[in-house]
Amino acid sequence: MSKAETAPVLIVERPADGVALVRLNRPAQRNALNLALRRDLAVTFTALGADETVRCIVLAGDERAFCAGADLNEYVDADPAEIIGREMGQLWDAVAACPKPVIAAVNGYALGGGCELAMHADIILAGRSARFGQPEILIGLIPGGGATQRLSRAVGKFAANRLLMTGEMIEAAEAQMIGLVSRVVDDNAVMPEALKLAAHLAALPALGLRHIKELVLQSMSTPLEAGLYSERKAFQLMFTTPEKTQRMRAFLDKKK
C-alpha cells in the first residue's frame, strides 16, 4: 500500500489559541469527498464543536483545490438502496450543526460537494483563482449536499438556478459579487488571512458568536417576526454575561 493511500484523509492542527485548522488531505484526488473523508469530517466537527478550548474553526484544502466534489468512483455503480444506506444527511449535519464559527479558506476548485461544504461555513474567504460551481447536472445528478437550498438562500433564485441548471464554474470575483463569497484575497494570502480572522473571532465573546450564528441560520427558515423575537431573547440573555460588563467598561474607559 502506498504512502498516499495510508496518509490520513483529514489533518487537524492547532495553529493558535482557540483556533482549529481542519485540512482535507486527498491531494491526488483534489480533495474529493469519499466516505472515509466524509466520516472523518463528521467525527472531527462533532468533537471540535464540543471542545471548549476551540473557539473558531478554519476549513481548508490545499493550493490546487479546496474540494473538487464527490469521489465519483464511489458513485458510478451505486444504486438507490446503497446511497440511502450511506446516511449522508447525518454526515453533512455534523458539519452544519457545529456551534463554533467556521471559516472556509478556499484555494482552487470548490465544486459540487466541495462548494456545498464551503457553504456549510459561516464565512468564505477565497483566493482570486478559486473556482466555484455545482456541476452535478453534467453527470446526470442533482446536488445532494444542500446546494438547492443553501445556494438559493445565499445568492437568490436566478443566480442559483444559473449555476445549478448549467453546471458552469464561476471565478471568485463573481462569486463574491453574487454573495457566495465573503472576501477575495490573493491566492497566497488565503491561509494567513483566514487564520488572522479566526484569531480575531476566537478573542470575541463565544456566546455572542454562537447566538449570531444560530440567529442568522434561523433567519433562512423562519418568518421575520419569529426571527426578531428570537433575536430579542438572545439579546436579553447577553446581559447575564460578566464579559458584557467588562467589555463595555473597557470601551467607555478607552473613549474617555
CYANA upper distance limits for C-alpha pairs under 8 A (distance plus 0.5 A):
  1 MET  CA      5 GLU  CA      6.91
  1 MET  CA      6 THR  CA      7.51
  2 SER  CA      6 THR  CA      6.95
  3 LYS  CA      7 ALA  CA      6.51
  8 PRO  CA     25 ASN  CA      7.29
  9 VAL  CA     24 LEU  CA      6.72
  9 VAL  CA     25 ASN  CA      5.10
  9 VAL  CA     26 ARG  CA      6.24
  9 VAL  CA     36 ALA  CA      7.85
  9 VAL  CA     37 LEU  CA      6.16
  9 VAL  CA     40 ASP  CA      8.29
 10 LEU  CA     22 VAL  CA      7.50
 10 LEU  CA     23 ARG  CA      6.21
 10 LEU  CA     24 LEU  CA      5.38
 10 LEU  CA     25 ASN  CA      5.67
 10 LEU  CA     37 LEU  CA      7.13
 10 LEU  CA     40 ASP  CA      7.24
 10 LEU  CA     41 LEU  CA      7.89
 11 ILE  CA     22 VAL  CA      6.33
 11 ILE  CA     23 ARG  CA      5.56
 11 ILE  CA     24 LEU  CA      7.10
 11 ILE  CA     25 ASN  CA      7.13
 12 VAL  CA     20 ALA  CA      7.38
 12 VAL  CA     21 LEU  CA      6.13
 12 VAL  CA     22 VAL  CA      5.11
 12 VAL  CA     23 ARG  CA      6.83
 13 GLU  CA     20 ALA  CA      6.36
 13 GLU  CA     21 LEU  CA      5.50
 13 GLU  CA     22 VAL  CA      7.03
 14 ARG  CA     18 GLY  CA      8.39
 14 ARG  CA     19 VAL  CA      6.43
 14 ARG  CA     20 ALA  CA      5.28
 14 ARG  CA     21 LEU  CA      6.51
 15 PRO  CA     19 VAL  CA      6.97
 15 PRO  CA     20 ALA  CA      7.30
 15 PRO  CA     21 LEU  CA      7.41
 16 ALA  CA     20 ALA  CA      8.09
 16 ALA  CA    199 ALA  CA      7.56
 17 ASP  CA     53 THR  CA      8.39
 17 ASP  CA     54 VAL  CA      8.37
 17 ASP  CA    199 ALA  CA      8.08
 17 ASP  CA    202 ALA  CA      8.32
 18 GLY  CA     53 THR  CA      6.14
 18 GLY  CA     54 VAL  CA      5.01
 18 GLY  CA     55 ARG  CA      5.36
 18 GLY  CA     56 CYS  CA      6.87
 18 GLY  CA    199 ALA  CA      7.76
 18 GLY  CA    202 ALA  CA      6.05
 18 GLY  CA    203 ALA  CA      8.47
 19 VAL  CA     54 VAL  CA      6.26
 19 VAL  CA     55 ARG  CA      6.61
 19 VAL  CA     56 CYS  CA      5.59
 19 VAL  CA     57 ILE  CA      6.30
 19 VAL  CA     58 VAL  CA      7.95
 19 VAL  CA    195 LEU  CA      8.34
 19 VAL  CA    198 ALA  CA      6.87
 19 VAL  CA    199 ALA  CA      6.98
 19 VAL  CA    202 ALA  CA      7.16
 20 ALA  CA     48 LEU  CA      8.37
 20 ALA  CA     54 VAL  CA      6.92
 20 ALA  CA     56 CYS  CA      6.96
 20 ALA  CA     57 ILE  CA      5.32
 20 ALA  CA     58 VAL  CA      6.72
 21 LEU  CA     57 ILE  CA      6.39
 21 LEU  CA     58 VAL  CA      5.27
 21 LEU  CA     59 LEU  CA      6.62
 21 LEU  CA     60 ALA  CA      8.04
 22 VAL  CA     57 ILE  CA      7.71
 22 VAL  CA     58 VAL  CA      6.57
 22 VAL  CA     59 LEU  CA      5.39
 22 VAL  CA     60 ALA  CA      6.75
 23 ARG  CA     59 LEU  CA      6.53
 23 ARG  CA     60 ALA  CA      5.37
 23 ARG  CA     61 GLY  CA      5.79
 23 ARG  CA     62 ASP  CA      8.18
 24 LEU  CA     31 ASN  CA      6.41
 24 LEU  CA     37 LEU  CA      8.21
 24 LEU  CA     59 LEU  CA      8.43
 24 LEU  CA     60 ALA  CA      6.84
 24 LEU  CA     61 GLY  CA      5.31
 24 LEU  CA     62 ASP  CA      8.08
 24 LEU  CA     66 PHE  CA      8.12
 24 LEU  CA     67 CYS  CA      8.19
 25 ASN  CA     31 ASN  CA      6.54
 25 ASN  CA     61 GLY  CA      7.32
 25 ASN  CA     62 ASP  CA      8.35
 26 ARG  CA     30 ARG  CA      6.65
 26 ARG  CA     31 ASN  CA      4.84
 26 ARG  CA     32 ALA  CA      7.35
 27 PRO  CA     31 ASN  CA      5.87
 27 PRO  CA     62 ASP  CA      7.71
 27 PRO  CA     64 ARG  CA      8.49
 27 PRO  CA     65 ALA  CA      8.35
 29 GLN  CA     68 ALA  CA      8.42
 29 GLN  CA     71 ASP  CA      8.42
 30 ARG  CA     64 ARG  CA      7.41
 30 ARG  CA     65 ALA  CA      5.88
 30 ARG  CA     66 PHE  CA      7.98
 30 ARG  CA     67 CYS  CA      6.54
 30 ARG  CA     68 ALA  CA      6.16
 31 ASN  CA     61 GLY  CA      7.16
 31 ASN  CA     65 ALA  CA      7.17
 31 ASN  CA     66 PHE  CA      7.24
 31 ASN  CA     67 CYS  CA      5.27
 31 ASN  CA     68 ALA  CA      6.69
 31 ASN  CA     69 GLY  CA      8.23
 32 ALA  CA     67 CYS  CA      6.01
 32 ALA  CA     68 ALA  CA      5.65
 32 ALA  CA     69 GLY  CA      5.54
 32 ALA  CA     70 ALA  CA      5.71
 32 ALA  CA     71 ASP  CA      5.57
 32 ALA  CA    114 GLY  CA      8.08
 33 LEU  CA     37 LEU  CA      6.32
 33 LEU  CA     38 ARG  CA      6.66
 33 LEU  CA     67 CYS  CA      7.86
 33 LEU  CA     68 ALA  CA      8.39
 33 LEU  CA     69 GLY  CA      6.48
 33 LEU  CA     70 ALA  CA      5.05
 33 LEU  CA     71 ASP  CA      5.80
 33 LEU  CA    113 GLY  CA      7.86
 33 LEU  CA    114 GLY  CA      8.26
 34 ASN  CA     38 ARG  CA      6.71
 34 ASN  CA     70 ALA  CA      6.86
 34 ASN  CA     71 ASP  CA      5.69
 34 ASN  CA     74 GLU  CA      7.51
 35 LEU  CA     39 ARG  CA      6.54
 36 ALA  CA     40 ASP  CA      6.68
 37 LEU  CA     41 LEU  CA      6.61
 38 ARG  CA     42 ALA  CA      6.82
 38 ARG  CA     91 LEU  CA      6.91
 38 ARG  CA     92 TRP  CA      8.44
 39 ARG  CA     43 VAL  CA      6.74
 39 ARG  CA     91 LEU  CA      6.86
 40 ASP  CA     44 THR  CA      6.38
 41 LEU  CA     45 PHE  CA      6.46
 41 LEU  CA     91 LEU  CA      8.18
 41 LEU  CA     94 ALA  CA      8.49
 41 LEU  CA     95 VAL  CA      7.71
 42 ALA  CA     46 THR  CA      6.62
 42 ALA  CA     91 LEU  CA      5.75
 42 ALA  CA     92 TRP  CA      7.60
 42 ALA  CA     93 ASP  CA      8.39
 42 ALA  CA     94 ALA  CA      5.50
 42 ALA  CA     95 VAL  CA      6.55
 43 VAL  CA     47 ALA  CA      6.72
 43 VAL  CA     94 ALA  CA      8.08
 44 THR  CA     48 LEU  CA      6.58
 45 PHE  CA     49 GLY  CA      6.33
 45 PHE  CA     94 ALA  CA      6.88
 45 PHE  CA     95 VAL  CA      6.19
 45 PHE  CA     98 CYS  CA      6.83
 46 THR  CA     50 ALA  CA      6.98
 46 THR  CA     94 ALA  CA      6.48
 46 THR  CA     95 VAL  CA      7.85
 46 THR  CA     98 CYS  CA      7.17
 47 ALA  CA     51 ASP  CA      6.70
 48 LEU  CA     54 VAL  CA      6.91
 48 LEU  CA     98 CYS  CA      8.48
 49 GLY  CA     54 VAL  CA      8.02
 49 GLY  CA     98 CYS  CA      5.74
 49 GLY  CA     99 PRO  CA      6.30
 49 GLY  CA    100 LYS  CA      6.55
 54 VAL  CA    100 LYS  CA      8.37
 54 VAL  CA    202 ALA  CA      8.43
 55 ARG  CA    100 LYS  CA      6.56
 55 ARG  CA    101 PRO  CA      7.76
 55 ARG  CA    201 LEU  CA      8.02
 55 ARG  CA    202 ALA  CA      5.43
 55 ARG  CA    206 ALA  CA      7.18
 56 CYS  CA    100 LYS  CA      6.14
 56 CYS  CA    101 PRO  CA      5.59
 56 CYS  CA    102 VAL  CA      6.58
 56 CYS  CA    103 ILE  CA      8.34
 56 CYS  CA    198 ALA  CA      6.28
 56 CYS  CA    199 ALA  CA      8.15
 56 CYS  CA    201 LEU  CA      7.11
 56 CYS  CA    202 ALA  CA      6.07
 57 ILE  CA    100 LYS  CA      7.47
 57 ILE  CA    101 PRO  CA      6.79
 57 ILE  CA    102 VAL  CA      5.28
 57 ILE  CA    103 ILE  CA      6.72
 57 ILE  CA    198 ALA  CA      7.52
 58 VAL  CA    102 VAL  CA      6.30
 58 VAL  CA    103 ILE  CA      5.24
 58 VAL  CA    104 ALA  CA      6.44
 58 VAL  CA    105 ALA  CA      7.25
 58 VAL  CA    194 ALA  CA      7.44
 58 VAL  CA    195 LEU  CA      7.67
 58 VAL  CA    198 ALA  CA      7.46
 59 LEU  CA    102 VAL  CA      7.54
 59 LEU  CA    103 ILE  CA      6.55
 59 LEU  CA    104 ALA  CA      5.32
 59 LEU  CA    105 ALA  CA      6.51
 60 ALA  CA     66 PHE  CA      6.39
 60 ALA  CA    104 ALA  CA      6.56
 60 ALA  CA    105 ALA  CA      5.51
 60 ALA  CA    106 VAL  CA      6.78
 61 GLY  CA     65 ALA  CA      6.44
 61 GLY  CA     66 PHE  CA      4.51
 61 GLY  CA     67 CYS  CA      6.85
 61 GLY  CA    105 ALA  CA      8.19
 61 GLY  CA    106 VAL  CA      7.61
 61 GLY  CA    107 ASN  CA      7.77
 62 ASP  CA     66 PHE  CA      6.41
 62 ASP  CA    107 ASN  CA      7.15
 62 ASP  CA    108 GLY  CA      8.38
 63 GLU  CA    107 ASN  CA      5.91
 63 GLU  CA    108 GLY  CA      6.72
 64 ARG  CA    107 ASN  CA      6.90
 64 ARG  CA    108 GLY  CA      5.27
 64 ARG  CA    109 TYR  CA      7.44
 65 ALA  CA    106 VAL  CA      8.06
 65 ALA  CA    107 ASN  CA      6.17
 65 ALA  CA    108 GLY  CA      4.66
 65 ALA  CA    109 TYR  CA      5.02
 65 ALA  CA    110 ALA  CA      7.23
 66 PHE  CA    105 ALA  CA      8.11
 66 PHE  CA    106 VAL  CA      5.75
 66 PHE  CA    107 ASN  CA      5.99
 66 PHE  CA    108 GLY  CA      6.46
 66 PHE  CA    109 TYR  CA      6.14
 66 PHE  CA    110 ALA  CA      5.99
 66 PHE  CA    114 GLY  CA      7.40
 67 CYS  CA    109 TYR  CA      6.53
 67 CYS  CA    110 ALA  CA      5.57
 67 CYS  CA    111 LEU  CA      7.10
 67 CYS  CA    113 GLY  CA      8.05
 67 CYS  CA    114 GLY  CA      4.94
 67 CYS  CA    115 CYS  CA      7.98
 68 ALA  CA    109 TYR  CA      6.07
 68 ALA  CA    110 ALA  CA      6.01
 68 ALA  CA    111 LEU  CA      5.43
 68 ALA  CA    112 GLY  CA      7.40
 68 ALA  CA    113 GLY  CA      7.86
 68 ALA  CA    114 GLY  CA      6.03
 69 GLY  CA    110 ALA  CA      7.60
 69 GLY  CA    111 LEU  CA      5.69
 69 GLY  CA    112 GLY  CA      5.17
 69 GLY  CA    113 GLY  CA      4.72
 69 GLY  CA    114 GLY  CA      5.02
 69 GLY  CA    115 CYS  CA      7.88
 70 ALA  CA    112 GLY  CA      7.54
 70 ALA  CA    113 GLY  CA      6.14
 70 ALA  CA    114 GLY  CA      7.99
 71 ASP  CA     75 TYR  CA      7.76
 72 LEU  CA     76 VAL  CA      6.36
 74 GLU  CA     78 ALA  CA      7.56
 78 ALA  CA     82 GLU  CA      6.63
 78 ALA  CA     83 ILE  CA      7.24
 79 ASP  CA     83 ILE  CA      6.91
 80 PRO  CA     84 ILE  CA      6.60
 81 ALA  CA     85 GLY  CA      6.66
 82 GLU  CA     86 ARG  CA      6.98
 83 ILE  CA     87 GLU  CA      7.82
 83 ILE  CA     88 MET  CA      8.39
 84 ILE  CA     88 MET  CA      8.18
 87 GLU  CA     91 LEU  CA      7.60
 88 MET  CA     92 TRP  CA      6.79
 89 GLY  CA     93 ASP  CA      6.43
 89 GLY  CA    145 GLY  CA      8.18
 90 GLN  CA     94 ALA  CA      6.84
 91 LEU  CA     95 VAL  CA      7.73
 92 TRP  CA     96 ALA  CA      6.83
 92 TRP  CA    145 GLY  CA      7.38
 93 ASP  CA     97 ALA  CA      6.23
 94 ALA  CA     98 CYS  CA      7.04
 95 VAL  CA    120 HIS  CA      7.29
 96 ALA  CA    120 HIS  CA      6.00
 96 ALA  CA    121 ALA  CA      8.24
 99 PRO  CA    210 ARG  CA      6.56
 99 PRO  CA    213 LYS  CA      8.09
 99 PRO  CA    214 GLU  CA      8.39
100 LYS  CA    209 LEU  CA      8.22
100 LYS  CA    210 ARG  CA      6.95
101 PRO  CA    121 ALA  CA      8.05
101 PRO  CA    122 ASP  CA      6.69
101 PRO  CA    201 LEU  CA      8.30
101 PRO  CA    209 LEU  CA      7.62
101 PRO  CA    210 ARG  CA      7.92
101 PRO  CA    213 LYS  CA      7.72
102 VAL  CA    121 ALA  CA      5.36
102 VAL  CA    122 ASP  CA      5.82
102 VAL  CA    123 ILE  CA      7.15
103 ILE  CA    121 ALA  CA      6.07
103 ILE  CA    122 ASP  CA      6.49
103 ILE  CA    123 ILE  CA      5.36
103 ILE  CA    124 ILE  CA      6.34
103 ILE  CA    125 LEU  CA      7.63
103 ILE  CA    194 ALA  CA      7.43
103 ILE  CA    198 ALA  CA      7.82
104 ALA  CA    118 ALA  CA      6.09
104 ALA  CA    121 ALA  CA      6.24
104 ALA  CA    122 ASP  CA      8.23
104 ALA  CA    123 ILE  CA      6.76
104 ALA  CA    124 ILE  CA      5.26
104 ALA  CA    125 LEU  CA      6.56
104 ALA  CA    194 ALA  CA      8.45
105 ALA  CA    124 ILE  CA      6.80
105 ALA  CA    125 LEU  CA      5.56
105 ALA  CA    126 ALA  CA      6.51
105 ALA  CA    190 VAL  CA      6.66
105 ALA  CA    191 MET  CA      6.92
105 ALA  CA    194 ALA  CA      6.66
106 VAL  CA    110 ALA  CA      7.64
106 VAL  CA    118 ALA  CA      8.37
106 VAL  CA    124 ILE  CA      7.70
106 VAL  CA    125 LEU  CA      6.61
106 VAL  CA    126 ALA  CA      5.11
106 VAL  CA    127 GLY  CA      6.76
106 VAL  CA    130 ALA  CA      7.10
106 VAL  CA    190 VAL  CA      7.66
107 ASN  CA    126 ALA  CA      6.62
107 ASN  CA    127 GLY  CA      5.79
107 ASN  CA    129 SER  CA      7.58
107 ASN  CA    130 ALA  CA      5.61
107 ASN  CA    187 ASP  CA      7.11
107 ASN  CA    190 VAL  CA      7.77
108 GLY  CA    127 GLY  CA      7.99
108 GLY  CA    129 SER  CA      6.70
108 GLY  CA    130 ALA  CA      4.75
108 GLY  CA    131 ARG  CA      6.47
109 TYR  CA    114 GLY  CA      8.30
109 TYR  CA    130 ALA  CA      6.24
109 TYR  CA    131 ARG  CA      5.40
109 TYR  CA    132 PHE  CA      6.81
110 ALA  CA    114 GLY  CA      5.15
110 ALA  CA    115 CYS  CA      5.07
110 ALA  CA    118 ALA  CA      7.90
110 ALA  CA    130 ALA  CA      7.84
110 ALA  CA    131 ARG  CA      6.48
110 ALA  CA    132 PHE  CA      5.43
110 ALA  CA    133 GLY  CA      7.26
111 LEU  CA    115 CYS  CA      5.26
111 LEU  CA    116 GLU  CA      8.25
111 LEU  CA    131 ARG  CA      7.97
111 LEU  CA    132 PHE  CA      5.96
111 LEU  CA    133 GLY  CA      5.30
111 LEU  CA    134 GLN  CA      6.15
111 LEU  CA    135 PRO  CA      7.47
111 LEU  CA    169 MET  CA      8.39
112 GLY  CA    116 GLU  CA      6.84
112 GLY  CA    133 GLY  CA      6.69
112 GLY  CA    134 GLN  CA      4.87
112 GLY  CA    135 PRO  CA      6.36
112 GLY  CA    136 GLU  CA      6.82
112 GLY  CA    143 PRO  CA      7.45
113 GLY  CA    117 LEU  CA      6.43
113 GLY  CA    134 GLN  CA      8.30
113 GLY  CA    143 PRO  CA      8.09
113 GLY  CA    144 GLY  CA      8.32
113 GLY  CA    145 GLY  CA      6.74
114 GLY  CA    118 ALA  CA      6.78
115 CYS  CA    119 MET  CA      6.79
115 CYS  CA    132 PHE  CA      6.68
115 CYS  CA    133 GLY  CA      6.97
115 CYS  CA    134 GLN  CA      7.49
116 GLU  CA    120 HIS  CA      7.07
116 GLU  CA    145 GLY  CA      6.44
116 GLU  CA    146 GLY  CA      6.92
116 GLU  CA    147 ALA  CA      6.24
116 GLU  CA    150 ARG  CA      8.46
117 LEU  CA    121 ALA  CA      7.79
117 LEU  CA    145 GLY  CA      8.26
118 ALA  CA    124 ILE  CA      7.27
119 MET  CA    124 ILE  CA      8.13
119 MET  CA    150 ARG  CA      7.46
119 MET  CA    151 LEU  CA      8.10
122 ASP  CA    213 LYS  CA      8.02
123 ILE  CA    181 VAL  CA      8.02
123 ILE  CA    182 SER  CA      6.41
124 ILE  CA    180 LEU  CA      8.25
124 ILE  CA    181 VAL  CA      5.67
124 ILE  CA    182 SER  CA      5.66
124 ILE  CA    183 ARG  CA      7.32
125 LEU  CA    181 VAL  CA      6.99
125 LEU  CA    182 SER  CA      6.39
125 LEU  CA    183 ARG  CA      5.59
125 LEU  CA    184 VAL  CA      6.52
125 LEU  CA    185 VAL  CA      8.00
125 LEU  CA    190 VAL  CA      7.22
125 LEU  CA    194 ALA  CA      7.29
126 ALA  CA    130 ALA  CA      6.71
126 ALA  CA    172 ALA  CA      6.95
126 ALA  CA    181 VAL  CA      7.41
126 ALA  CA    182 SER  CA      8.44
126 ALA  CA    183 ARG  CA      6.84
126 ALA  CA    184 VAL  CA      5.39
126 ALA  CA    185 VAL  CA      6.81
126 ALA  CA    187 ASP  CA      8.15
126 ALA  CA    190 VAL  CA      6.89
127 GLY  CA    172 ALA  CA      7.43
127 GLY  CA    184 VAL  CA      6.13
127 GLY  CA    185 VAL  CA      5.62
127 GLY  CA    186 ASP  CA      5.79
127 GLY  CA    187 ASP  CA      4.70
127 GLY  CA    188 ASN  CA      8.03
127 GLY  CA    189 ALA  CA      7.97
127 GLY  CA    190 VAL  CA      6.27
128 ARG  CA    171 GLU  CA      8.04
128 ARG  CA    172 ALA  CA      6.14
128 ARG  CA    173 ALA  CA      7.34
128 ARG  CA    184 VAL  CA      6.49
128 ARG  CA    185 VAL  CA      6.45
128 ARG  CA    186 ASP  CA      6.03
128 ARG  CA    187 ASP  CA      6.30
129 SER  CA    171 GLU  CA      7.27
129 SER  CA    172 ALA  CA      7.06
129 SER  CA    187 ASP  CA      7.23
130 ALA  CA    171 GLU  CA      6.63
130 ALA  CA    172 ALA  CA      5.84
131 ARG  CA    169 MET  CA      6.66
131 ARG  CA    170 ILE  CA      6.13
131 ARG  CA    171 GLU  CA      5.32
131 ARG  CA    172 ALA  CA      6.39
132 PHE  CA    169 MET  CA      5.90
132 PHE  CA    170 ILE  CA      5.89
132 PHE  CA    171 GLU  CA      7.00
132 PHE  CA    172 ALA  CA      7.57
132 PHE  CA    175 ALA  CA      7.70
133 GLY  CA    163 LEU  CA      6.86
133 GLY  CA    164 LEU  CA      8.41
133 GLY  CA    167 GLY  CA      6.98
133 GLY  CA    168 GLU  CA      6.52
133 GLY  CA    169 MET  CA      4.95
133 GLY  CA    170 ILE  CA      6.84
134 GLN  CA    143 PRO  CA      7.65
134 GLN  CA    147 ALA  CA      8.21
134 GLN  CA    163 LEU  CA      6.64
134 GLN  CA    164 LEU  CA      6.13
134 GLN  CA    167 GLY  CA      5.82
134 GLN  CA    168 GLU  CA      7.63
134 GLN  CA    169 MET  CA      7.92
135 PRO  CA    139 ILE  CA      7.92
135 PRO  CA    163 LEU  CA      8.37
135 PRO  CA    164 LEU  CA      7.58
135 PRO  CA    166 THR  CA      7.93
135 PRO  CA    167 GLY  CA      4.31
135 PRO  CA    168 GLU  CA      6.88
135 PRO  CA    169 MET  CA      8.24
136 GLU  CA    140 GLY  CA      7.10
136 GLU  CA    141 LEU  CA      5.51
136 GLU  CA    142 ILE  CA      5.61
136 GLU  CA    143 PRO  CA      6.43
136 GLU  CA    164 LEU  CA      8.30
136 GLU  CA    167 GLY  CA      7.09
137 ILE  CA    141 LEU  CA      5.51
137 ILE  CA    142 ILE  CA      5.94
137 ILE  CA    143 PRO  CA      8.46
137 ILE  CA    164 LEU  CA      7.76
137 ILE  CA    165 MET  CA      7.18
137 ILE  CA    166 THR  CA      7.77
137 ILE  CA    167 GLY  CA      6.56
138 LEU  CA    166 THR  CA      8.34
138 LEU  CA    167 GLY  CA      6.69
143 PRO  CA    147 ALA  CA      6.35
143 PRO  CA    148 THR  CA      7.23
146 GLY  CA    150 ARG  CA      6.30
146 GLY  CA    151 LEU  CA      8.30
147 ALA  CA    151 LEU  CA      5.52
147 ALA  CA    152 SER  CA      7.92
148 THR  CA    152 SER  CA      6.60
148 THR  CA    160 ALA  CA      8.14
148 THR  CA    164 LEU  CA      7.94
149 GLN  CA    153 ARG  CA      6.79
150 ARG  CA    154 ALA  CA      6.60
151 LEU  CA    155 VAL  CA      6.54
151 LEU  CA    156 GLY  CA      7.96
151 LEU  CA    160 ALA  CA      6.36
151 LEU  CA    180 LEU  CA      8.08
152 SER  CA    156 GLY  CA      5.21
152 SER  CA    157 LYS  CA      5.74
152 SER  CA    159 ALA  CA      8.14
152 SER  CA    160 ALA  CA      5.55
152 SER  CA    161 ASN  CA      8.21
153 ARG  CA    157 LYS  CA      8.20
153 ARG  CA    220 MET  CA      7.42
154 ALA  CA    179 GLY  CA      6.69
154 ALA  CA    180 LEU  CA      6.61
155 VAL  CA    159 ALA  CA      6.51
155 VAL  CA    160 ALA  CA      6.67
155 VAL  CA    178 ILE  CA      6.15
155 VAL  CA    179 GLY  CA      5.84
155 VAL  CA    180 LEU  CA      6.74
156 GLY  CA    160 ALA  CA      6.52
157 LYS  CA    161 ASN  CA      6.51
158 PHE  CA    162 ARG  CA      6.77
159 ALA  CA    163 LEU  CA      7.12
159 ALA  CA    178 ILE  CA      7.78
160 ALA  CA    164 LEU  CA      6.52
161 ASN  CA    165 MET  CA      5.99
161 ASN  CA    166 THR  CA      8.41
162 ARG  CA    166 THR  CA      6.34
162 ARG  CA    167 GLY  CA      8.35
163 LEU  CA    167 GLY  CA      5.93
163 LEU  CA    168 GLU  CA      6.40
163 LEU  CA    169 MET  CA      7.91
170 ILE  CA    174 GLU  CA      6.83
170 ILE  CA    175 ALA  CA      7.02
171 GLU  CA    175 ALA  CA      6.73
172 ALA  CA    176 GLN  CA      6.63
172 ALA  CA    181 VAL  CA      7.75
172 ALA  CA    184 VAL  CA      7.19
173 ALA  CA    177 MET  CA      6.74
173 ALA  CA    184 VAL  CA      7.31
174 GLU  CA    178 ILE  CA      6.77
175 ALA  CA    179 GLY  CA      6.76
175 ALA  CA    180 LEU  CA      5.53
175 ALA  CA    181 VAL  CA      6.01
176 GLN  CA    180 LEU  CA      6.02
176 GLN  CA    181 VAL  CA      4.81
176 GLN  CA    182 SER  CA      6.68
176 GLN  CA    183 ARG  CA      7.06
176 GLN  CA    184 VAL  CA      7.64
177 MET  CA    181 VAL  CA      8.31
185 VAL  CA    189 ALA  CA      6.67
185 VAL  CA    190 VAL  CA      6.75
186 ASP  CA    190 VAL  CA      7.16
188 ASN  CA    192 PRO  CA      8.49
189 ALA  CA    193 GLU  CA      6.33
190 VAL  CA    194 ALA  CA      6.46
191 MET  CA    195 LEU  CA      6.55
192 PRO  CA    196 LYS  CA      6.57
193 GLU  CA    197 LEU  CA      6.57
194 ALA  CA    198 ALA  CA      6.54
195 LEU  CA    199 ALA  CA      6.58
196 LYS  CA    200 HIS  CA      6.83
197 LEU  CA    201 LEU  CA      6.76
198 ALA  CA    202 ALA  CA      6.50
199 ALA  CA    203 ALA  CA      6.89
200 HIS  CA    204 LEU  CA      7.34
202 ALA  CA    206 ALA  CA      7.98
204 LEU  CA    209 LEU  CA      8.06
205 PRO  CA    209 LEU  CA      6.90
205 PRO  CA    243 GLU  CA      7.87
206 ALA  CA    210 ARG  CA      6.63
207 LEU  CA    211 HIS  CA      6.69
207 LEU  CA    238 MET  CA      8.31
208 GLY  CA    212 ILE  CA      6.70
208 GLY  CA    238 MET  CA      7.58
209 LEU  CA    213 LYS  CA      6.64
210 ARG  CA    214 GLU  CA      6.68
211 HIS  CA    215 LEU  CA      6.51
211 HIS  CA    234 ALA  CA      7.06
212 ILE  CA    216 VAL  CA      6.56
213 LYS  CA    217 LEU  CA      6.75
214 GLU  CA    218 GLN  CA      6.53
215 LEU  CA    219 SER  CA      6.58
215 LEU  CA    227 GLY  CA      7.56
215 LEU  CA    230 SER  CA      7.77
215 LEU  CA    231 GLU  CA      7.16
216 VAL  CA    220 MET  CA      7.48
217 LEU  CA    221 SER  CA      7.94
218 GLN  CA    222 THR  CA      6.57
218 GLN  CA    227 GLY  CA      7.30
219 SER  CA    223 PRO  CA      7.80
219 SER  CA    224 LEU  CA      7.67
219 SER  CA    227 GLY  CA      6.31
222 THR  CA    226 ALA  CA      6.88
222 THR  CA    227 GLY  CA      6.83
223 PRO  CA    227 GLY  CA      6.84
224 LEU  CA    228 LEU  CA      6.61
225 GLU  CA    229 TYR  CA      6.70
226 ALA  CA    230 SER  CA      6.83
227 GLY  CA    231 GLU  CA      6.69
228 LEU  CA    232 ARG  CA      6.72
229 TYR  CA    233 LYS  CA      6.89
230 SER  CA    234 ALA  CA      6.70
231 GLU  CA    235 PHE  CA      6.49
232 ARG  CA    236 GLN  CA      6.69
233 LYS  CA    237 LEU  CA      6.80
234 ALA  CA    238 MET  CA      6.95
235 PHE  CA    239 PHE  CA      7.83
236 GLN  CA    240 THR  CA      8.34
237 LEU  CA    241 THR  CA      8.27
238 MET  CA    244 LYS  CA      7.56
239 PHE  CA    244 LYS  CA      7.10
240 THR  CA    244 LYS  CA      8.47
241 THR  CA    245 THR  CA      7.90
242 PRO  CA    246 GLN  CA      6.85
243 GLU  CA    247 ARG  CA      6.48
244 LYS  CA    248 MET  CA      6.62
245 THR  CA    249 ARG  CA      6.57
246 GLN  CA    250 ALA  CA      6.63
247 ARG  CA    251 PHE  CA      6.60
248 MET  CA    252 LEU  CA      6.68
249 ARG  CA    253 ASP  CA      6.48
250 ALA  CA    254 LYS  CA      6.58
251 PHE  CA    255 LYS  CA      6.69
252 LEU  CA    256 LYS  CA      6.77
